[in-house]
Each structure stands twice: as C-alpha cells, then as structure tokens.
Amino acid sequence: MENNRLSVNQAVFSIVLFNFGSSVVMGISTCLAQDTLLAIFTATLFALPLFLIFARIMKLFPEQDIFEIIETLFGKVLGKLIIALLAFYAIHLAALVLRNFTEFTQVSMMEKTPQLPIIILMGLTAIYLARSNIHAIGKWAVLCFFLVLFVVMITFSASLRHIRLDDILPLAEHPPKQIFQNSLQIFSFPYGETVIFLSVASAFPKGKSHHVFLKALIIILIIFLLVFLRNLVLLGQKMMEASLFPSYVTVRITEISDFVTRFEGLISSNFILAGIVKISLCLLAAAKGVMALFQLDGHKAFVLPCGILAMALCAILFKSLM
C-alpha cells in the first residue's frame, strides 16, 4: 500500500524548498538595498495570516484537497471554472520555474548547450518525482533541505568577516510606500505561490497544519535574511542589481579557506535539486486539477501530459532572461 501522507518534517521542508526554489537563484528583490531587510520582514508578516488561512482550510476540510473543497462550496459549474484556472496556474508556474532553472543552468554552467535538452532532462525528472507518491517528494525535500541549508550556512559564515555596518545602515532610508510595494512583490513571489499546497492538503499530518505552516514560515524568513545579507555584503547593491543570478555569483567568489575555492559547480547542482521539488509539486497539483475537472480516477496518468505541456510552455514563455 502506498504511503500518501507526509510527516511533519517532510511537510515543513517541502514548503520551505517550494518558497526557496527559484527565489534563491533569481534573488530576492534588491531595489531597496539594505531596506530589503525591512521588506522581507513586512512580507513575512503579510504571509502569516495567509499561511494560517491555508492551515485553517486544512483543518475545516480534513482529508480533502482544494479541488474537492471548491466543488463542494461553489457547485459544479463555477467550481469547474475555478478548478480549471487553478490547474492552468499550476502548469504555468511549473513552466516559469523550469525556465528559470534552465536559463540558470545555461548561463552559469553550459553556455553552449541548447536549452531544449536541459528543459527535457529537468522536466522528466520532475515528472518522475510527481508520478511517485507525495511521500517520495517529501523524502526528496528533506534530503535537499539539508544540502541547501549547509550551503547557505557555510557561505554565510565565510561572509561574516566582510560584514560592515555601513552595508546594512541606515535602515528605513527609503519612503514607507516603496518598502510596502517591495513587500507586496516578495509576498506574491514566493509566499503567495504556496497556495499550491492546498492541492495536497489530504497528505498533511492530521491536526498539525498550523504547526507545519508556522514552522516553515520561520525557517523561510531566516534563510531569506541570511541569503540576502550574504549577497549584500559580498556583492554590494550595484553588483546585485547587475547580476542575473546574484546568489550564484556570491557563491562563485566565496572562499571558505585558502584551499577550498570555486565550488560553485556543486552548489549549482544543489540549487537545481531544490528547484525540482517546486516543479514536481506544481505538476502534481496540475494533474490533480485535471483529474477533478473531468471527474476521473487516479491523477498519475495526467502527470506526463501536464509535464509535457509545462515544458512546451517553458520554451515559449519569453525569448531570454538576458
């Protein structure tokens, strides 16, 4: 019998890596320099009630996913329309994240490699993981979380000697309106995307959804602050704005010791492993949405078509990040 339930740690780390996903590669919004720290805090405060709403929905509708809940509350006609929109959103989000990581792979490691093979390899990996049960995604998330956490901590530790108060002061230098607008950007990406987890609500630990979301939010906040501070003190504001992938550039110039340098290849692999968690969860949500839309049994048969559609959409979303 398949294990289709997540443990507490698997659920927490899945949410963390989902939010961490492309954010760590693309970088958190940096237009406010050191005031981005305030924007991150404010965005997290905005995300707190949102996460609590998600947890409350899971408590009110135990053993049900968002698609079942929608049809129960809105009826068949309006419910089907909302389900179709959510399924398309999941496919579109998977395509966006896949495109971010294929661009990252091409720019950072494989400049002469066409994007199509990279898209296919990452897409097939995510499809395989999504076709496995949610427990497999949870185990993958636990493994990747500790790898990513190790990278963040080791590179942040290496940046401590470069930290100067001048880099993070003065705080609140920008108008409150700008900080608020920047907070909304961070709130929508990546916090708002966490709605995808309602599609796997039935897999969450019973009665512990509030604990899972709160714990995940605290970990996400800490990691975002550490990553941004590391990038700011090592690159500086202008270099961060000029870099397509500031976190990768930061890791590339980091020296752990006189003997350990230029280990960005290993780090890049860890980033990609984390991104696969987000893509696979999006494909799983899309497949469940299609299943609910047509009232069929079993979502696994729809993972491959949704994955192929996401890969096709990924290739035509935009010409280039450059």
Secondary structure, DSSP 8 states (H G I E B T S, - for coil): -------HHHHHHHHHHHHHHHHHHH----TTGGGHHHHHHHHHHHHHHHHHHHHHHHHHSTT--HHHHHHHHHHHHHHHHHHHHHHHHHHHHHHHHHHHHHHHHHHHT-TTS-HHHHHHHHHHHHHHHHHS-HHHHHHHHHHHHHHHHHHHHHHHHHHGGG--HHHH-STT-S-HHHHHHHHHHHHHTTGGGGGGGGGGGGGS-TT-HHHHHHHHHHHHHHHHHHHHHHHHHHH-HHHHHH-SSHHHHHHHH-BSSSS-B--HHHHHHHHHHHHHHHHHHHHHHHHHHHHHHTT-S-SHHHHHHHHHHHHHHHHHS-S---
